[in-house]
Amino acid sequence: MIRRILLWTAGSLVVIGVLFTIRLAVVDTSLVRRLEKSRACRACDLSFAKLAGANLARTDFSGADLRRADLRGANLKGALFVNARIRGIVLENAILDKAIWVGGQECGPGSRGLCLTKQLQQLLETGQCKGCYLAGATLEALDLSGADLQGADLRQAQLAGAKLTVADLGGSNLSSAYLKAATCIKTNFSLSDLSHCDMDDADLEQSYLRGAVLNWATASKANLAEADLAESVGRYAKFNGSNLTGANLSGADLRQADFSNANLAGAVLKNTQLDGANFKGADLNGAVWSDGRICGPGSIGKCR
């Protein structure tokens, strides 16, 4: 596994080198100067900030909002990120040696583009990390297929585009994790906490989410064909535009969930709590409704 990761990283650096000077053209130079002078931005709003290539070593970002901030190629050695919000942060080729990451972990030597802690190193080398503390781990686009992460703490983990096919994340904490466009075919998420998790555009075909917590999670335009979400709790979850053909949603609590324009053909919703759920434009042909009825032809938006 580690060999695949190193080969991927080497190829990525070539692309980054070509694009880096282009990215520098849109850097917020005035903001960079202020940060380089003060070395402090505790609890401040740096969401979408353009800081590529900046020298921000030992800067205090504790509690800051760094969602989707562009820090590629930045020098972040010894910086503090404790309790920072980092969903969608861009860190390609950034130097993170000796930085203190969101959960208080120290980034080890060789932390380039990711915070390389001892437990993350274990995962990358062995594919085994049961119960590991990986809060805020930067794992974008990595191949973690078949990895054993049962009971791991992956709060705010950055897993966009990652490959997690047949991985085991049963009982793990993935609250507020970023799984956009991740590949999670036949992945085990049973009894996991996925509240506020971003799974938009993810491939979750035949994934196992039985008993998982999905409150306020988003899985817009995701592929959940034949996924098992029985007895899950997904209040206010968003499944709009998603493929849920043949999915098992029986006994789930999906009150106020959004299924607008989703494909639920053949899905099973028996004994599912659906009060306030939005099915506008949803395909329910052949679905088993909460009261046991089978929805007939023309069941668009409601079970007929």
N, C-alpha and C positions, 0 to 999 in steps of 0.2 A: 504493500500500500504506500509506504513512504517513498518508494522509487517513482511511482506514478505521480505523486504529489510534487516531487522535485522536478520531474520532467515537465509537468504542467506549469510550474512556477517559472522555469527557464524560458519556456515559450512565451509566457505572459510578459516577461521583462522586455523581450524584444519589441512587442507591440507597445508596451508602456513607453519605451524609449522613443519610439516614433511619434507618439501622441503627446509626450510630456511638454514640449515647447509650445504646442498649440494650446494646451490647458493653462499654461502660465499666463497666456494673453488675457484670460478672464479672471485673474486673481484680484481680490479686493486689497489693493496695496495699502490703502489707508488703515484698514482694519489690521492687516499684518503688522504694520509699523506700531500700532497701539499695543498689540499683543506682545510683540517682541520687546517692547519697552517695559510694559507692566509685569509680564510673566504671570498674570492672574486674570481669570475670568470665571470666578466661582458663581455657579447658579445662573450664569448669563445665557442669553439666547444666541446660539451660533448655528441654528438650523439653516441648512442650505448655504452656509458660509463658504466662500471660495478661498481656500488657504493652501493651495497646492505649492509645495516647495518651500514653505515658510520654515524659519528656524525658531521652533517653539519648544526647545529643550527646557525641561524643568518648569514648564508652565502649569499652573493649577487650574484644571478644568472641572474640579469637583462639583457635582450636581448640575453641570451645564447641559443645555439642550444642544446636542451635536447631531441630531437626526439629519441625514443626507448631506452633512458637511463634507466638502472635498478637501481631504488632507493628504492626497497622494504625493509621495516624494517628500513629505515634510519631515523635519527632524523633531521627533517627539521623545527623545531620550530623557528618561527621568521625569516625564510629565505625569500629572496626577489626573485620573479619570474616575475616581470613586463616585459611584451613584450617578454618573453622567448618563444621559439618554442617547443611545448610539444607533438606533434603527436606521439602516441604509447608509451609515457612514462609509466613506470611500477612503481606504488606507493603502492602496497599492503602492508598494515600494517605500512606505513610510518607515522610519527608524523608531522602534519602540523599546529598545533595550532599556532595562531598569525602570520603565514606566510602571505605575501602579494602576492596574486596570479596574473596571467598574465594580467588581466584587471584592476588591482589595488584594488581588493576586499581583505578584511582581512578574513582569515580563522578562524572560531569561535572555541570555546571549543569542544572537541570530534572529531576533524578533524583527523581521522585515515584512511589513504588510499584514502582520498578525501578532497578537500577544502570545508568545510561545511560553506557556507555563509548563511545569513538570507533568501535570496531568494531561494537558493537551499533547505534549510530546509522547506520552504513553499511548494515547488514542491513535496518533498518526503512525506510530511504529508497530503497534500490535492490533489495532482495531478493537481493543477491549478496554472499557473504562466504566465498569459498573459503579454507580453511585458517585461518580466523579463530580467535582465542583468546577463547572465550566461556564459560570454566569458571564454573559457578554462575550463568549468565545467567538473569535473571528474565523469562520469556516466556509466562507463564500466559495461556491463552485468546486469544492473539494469532493473527491470520490470516497465516500464513507459507506459504500454498499456493504451490507452484512455486518456492520459494526454493532457491538454490544454496548448499549448505553442505558441499560435498565436502571431506573432510579436516579439518573444523573440530574444535576441541577444545571439547566441550560436556559435559565431566564435571560432574556434579551440576546440570546445567541444569534449571531449573524450567519444564517444558513442559506441565503439566497442562491439559487442555482445549484445547490449541493446535490449530490447523488446519495440517497439513503435507501435505495432499493433493498428490500428484505432486512433492513436494519431493525434492531430491537430497542425501542425507546419506551417500553412498558413502564408505567409508574413514574415517568420522568417529569420534571417541571420545565415546561417550555413557554411559560407565560411571557407574553410580549416578545416572543422570538420572531425572527424574520426569515420565513421560509418561502418567500416569493419565488415562483418558477422552479422550486425544488422538485426532484424526482423521488417520489416516495412510494413506489409500486410495491404492494404487499408488505409495507412497513408496519410494524406493531407500535401503536400509540395507545394501547388499552390502559385505562385508568390514569392517563397522563393529564396534566394541566396545560391546556392550550388556550387558556383565556387571553384575550387581546392579541392572539397570535396572527400574523399576516401570512396567509397561505394562498394569496391571489395567484392565479395561473399555475399553481402547483399540480403535478401529476400524482394523485393519490389513489389510483385505480387499485381496487381490491385491498386497500389498506384496512387495518384493524384498529378501529377507534371506539370499541365497545367500552362504555362507562367513562369515556373521556370528558373533561370539562372544556367546553368551547364557548363559554359566555363572551360575547363581544368579539369573537374571532371573525376574521374575514377570509373567505375562500371563494372570492368572486372569480368566475370563469375558470374554476379549477375542475380537474377531472376526478370525480369521485365515483365512477362507474363501479358497481358491485362492491362498494366499500361497506364495511360493517360499523354503523354508528348506533347500534342498539343500546338503549339505556344511557346514552350520552346526555349531557346537559349543555344546550347551546342557545341560551336565551339571548336575543338580540344579535345572534350570529348572522353573517351575510353569506349567502350561497347564490347570489344573483348571477344569472348567466352560466351557472355551473352544470356539468354533466353528472347527474345522479341516477342514471338509468340502472335499474336493478339493485339499487342500494338498499340496505336494511336499516331503517330508521325506527323500528318498532320499540315502543316503550320509552322513547326519548322525550326530553323536555325541550321543545323548540318554540316556546312562546315568544312572540314578537320577532321571530327570525325572518329573514328576507330571502324568499325563493323566487323572486320575480325573474321571468324569462329563463328559468332553469328547466332542464330536461329531467323529469322524474318518472318517465315511462317505466312501468314495471317495478317501481320502488315499493317497499313495504313500509307503511306508516301506521300499522295497527297499534292501537293503544297509545299513540303518540300525542303529547300535549301540544296543540297548535293554536291556542288562543292568540289572536292578534298577529299571526304569521301572514306574510304577504306572498300570495301565489299569482300575482298579476302576470299574465302571459306565460305561465308555467305549463309545461306539457305533463299531464297526469294520466295519459292514456294507459290503461292496464295496471295502474297503481292500486295497491290495497290501502283504502282510506282508514282513518283512525277508528271508525266504527265497524270495520271489517268488510265494507262494501268494496267491490272491484269497480274502479272508474272505467266507464265505457268510452267508445270512440267519441271524439269531439270534446274531451275533457281538457279544455285549455283555460287555465285560471281558476277552475274549481272542478271538483269531482262530480261527474254527471252519471 
